[in-house]
Amino acid sequence: VGTGLESRVMAQLQSAVGGKVSVEAAELRFAGGPGLRFSGLSVADPAGGEPLITAPEAAYTVDVRASLGGDVEGTLHLEHPVLNIVRDSSDRLNFDAILPKAGGRRDAFDLGGGATVSAIEVSDGSVRIIDRADGTPREILLAAVDASLTGLTSGLPARIEARAGLESSLPNLTLSGSVGPWSAAVTPSYVFDRVALQG
């Protein structure tokens, strides 16, 4: 059963992000809730640039209460991930390559077979924001990122809560707001109702 579930989830993750996800190992786990644990997760940039996401450890945990109706909902937890957000000289954003477009793939958070990612949690991550649009690369680093993105399968904008260290190893930035929704026919919006920088 474990091997079949691991294979199905991996196949659907590959489909959702255009075949660019890889993991070094995956195993069924029950501690902390049933689900899968991944080691060495990576999502490549389809254009060949820096990896979109790398995470030494990740887990998909099933929400048992939400899954009582038959479909499986769960949370994707990324531990110590590095996210590279890059805008190139053609004004292309690297993450655009895996987000659904009008008339394109199904819901980006649908793993198929009735399984969905309803929330994403990030623990102690890093985000590199690299802007190469004007020919002179500029980079902003966010460290010690703890974030949650909830309500991904509601069809409405998801809620984001985050804190991070802006050019600092200690948290000095907090933000909250709504992002999305992500679907085949809707362009996601980004609205932040709270952004606070300390020190």
C-alpha positions in Angstrom: 0.0 0.0 0.0 2.8 2.4 0.9 4.7 2.0 -2.3 1.5 2.5 -4.4 0.6 5.7 -2.5 4.1 7.0 -2.8 4.2 6.3 -6.5 0.7 8.0 -7.1 1.6 11.1 -5.2 5.0 11.4 -6.9 3.4 11.0 -10.3 0.7 13.6 -9.6 3.4 16.1 -8.2 5.3 15.6 -11.4 2.2 16.4 -13.5 1.2 19.4 -11.4 4.6 21.1 -11.9 5.3 20.0 -15.4 7.5 17.0 -14.6 10.2 19.0 -12.8 9.9 17.7 -9.3 12.3 15.1 -7.9 13.0 13.5 -4.5 15.8 11.4 -3.2 13.5 9.2 -1.0 9.9 8.9 0.0 8.3 6.9 2.8 4.9 6.3 4.3 4.7 7.6 7.9 2.1 7.7 10.6 3.7 9.7 13.4 2.1 13.1 13.6 -0.7 12.0 11.3 -0.8 9.7 8.3 1.0 10.8 5.1 4.3 10.8 3.2 7.7 12.1 4.2 10.2 13.2 1.5 14.0 13.7 1.6 15.8 15.8 -0.9 12.8 17.5 -2.6 13.6 19.7 -5.6 11.5 21.6 -8.2 13.5 22.6 -11.2 13.0 25.7 -13.4 11.7 24.4 -16.7 13.8 27.1 -18.4 17.0 25.7 -16.9 17.6 28.4 -14.3 18.1 28.1 -10.5 15.9 25.5 -8.9 12.5 27.0 -7.9 12.4 25.1 -4.6 14.8 22.8 -2.8 14.0 21.3 0.6 16.1 18.7 2.5 13.0 17.5 4.2 9.3 17.7 3.3 6.1 16.0 4.3 2.5 15.6 3.1 0.2 15.0 6.1 -3.4 14.0 5.7 -6.0 16.0 7.5 -8.1 13.1 8.8 -11.2 15.2 9.8 -11.3 17.0 6.4 -10.9 13.6 4.6 -13.8 11.8 6.2 -16.0 12.6 3.2 -13.8 10.4 0.9 -11.5 12.8 -0.8 -8.0 13.3 0.8 -6.9 16.7 2.0 -3.6 17.5 3.5 -0.8 19.9 4.3 2.5 20.1 2.5 5.2 21.0 5.1 8.6 22.2 3.8 11.5 22.2 6.3 14.5 24.5 5.7 13.6 25.1 2.0 15.3 27.6 -0.3 13.0 29.4 -2.8 14.5 31.2 -5.7 12.2 33.8 -7.2 13.8 35.2 -10.4 12.7 37.8 -12.9 14.8 37.7 -16.0 15.7 40.3 -18.7 12.5 39.4 -20.7 10.4 40.2 -17.5 9.6 36.5 -17.1 9.1 35.3 -13.5 10.4 31.8 -13.1 7.4 30.5 -11.0 5.1 31.4 -13.9 6.2 28.3 -15.6 4.5 26.0 -13.1 1.4 28.0 -12.3 -1.8 27.2 -14.3 -2.7 29.4 -17.2 -6.2 30.1 -18.7 -7.3 26.9 -20.4 -4.2 25.1 -19.0 -3.7 22.4 -16.3 -6.1 21.6 -13.6 -6.0 23.1 -10.1 -2.3 23.3 -9.2 -3.0 21.9 -5.7 -4.9 18.8 -6.9 -2.7 15.7 -6.6 -5.3 13.6 -8.4 -7.2 10.6 -7.2 -9.1 12.8 -4.8 -6.0 14.0 -3.0 -5.3 17.8 -2.7 -2.9 20.1 -0.9 -5.1 22.4 1.2 -2.3 24.2 3.0 1.5 24.8 2.8 3.7 25.4 5.8 7.3 26.6 5.7 9.7 26.2 8.6 13.1 28.1 8.8 13.3 28.7 5.1 15.2 31.1 2.9 13.8 33.1 -0.1 16.1 34.7 -2.7 14.4 37.4 -4.8 16.6 38.1 -7.8 15.7 40.8 -10.3 17.6 40.7 -13.6 15.0 42.8 -15.6 17.2 45.8 -16.2 20.4 43.9 -16.9 22.0 44.6 -13.5 21.1 41.7 -11.1 19.7 42.8 -7.7 19.1 40.3 -4.9 17.1 40.5 -1.7 17.5 37.7 0.8 14.8 36.6 3.3 16.1 34.3 6.0 14.5 32.5 9.0 11.2 32.3 7.0 8.3 30.7 8.8 5.1 30.9 6.8 1.7 29.3 6.3 -0.6 29.4 3.3 -4.1 28.1 4.0 -7.4 27.7 2.1 -5.7 26.6 -1.1 -8.7 24.4 -2.2 -11.5 26.8 -1.3 -11.7 28.4 -4.8 -11.1 31.8 -3.0 -7.8 33.6 -2.3 -5.7 31.8 0.2 -4.5 33.3 3.4 -0.8 33.9 4.0 0.9 34.6 7.4 4.7 34.9 7.4 7.6 36.3 9.3 11.2 36.5 8.1 14.5 38.2 8.4 15.0 40.8 5.7 18.7 40.9 5.1 19.0 39.5 8.6 19.4 36.1 10.3 16.7 37.2 12.9 13.0 37.8 12.1 12.3 41.5 11.5 9.5 41.4 9.0 6.0 40.2 9.4 3.3 40.1 6.8 -0.2 38.8 6.2 -2.7 39.0 3.4 -4.4 37.0 0.7 -3.0 35.5 -2.5 -4.6 33.7 -5.4 -6.8 31.9 -6.2 -4.9 29.6 -8.5 -6.9 27.9 -11.2 -7.0 27.4 -14.9 -9.1 30.5 -15.6 -8.1 33.1 -13.0 -5.1 35.3 -12.7 -4.0 35.3 -9.1 -3.9 38.5 -7.1 -1.7 39.5 -4.2 -3.1 41.7 -1.4 -1.2 42.2 1.8 -3.2 43.9 4.6 -0.2 44.0 7.0 3.5 44.5 6.4 5.6 45.5 9.3 9.4 45.9 9.5 11.1 46.1 12.8 14.4 47.8 13.5 
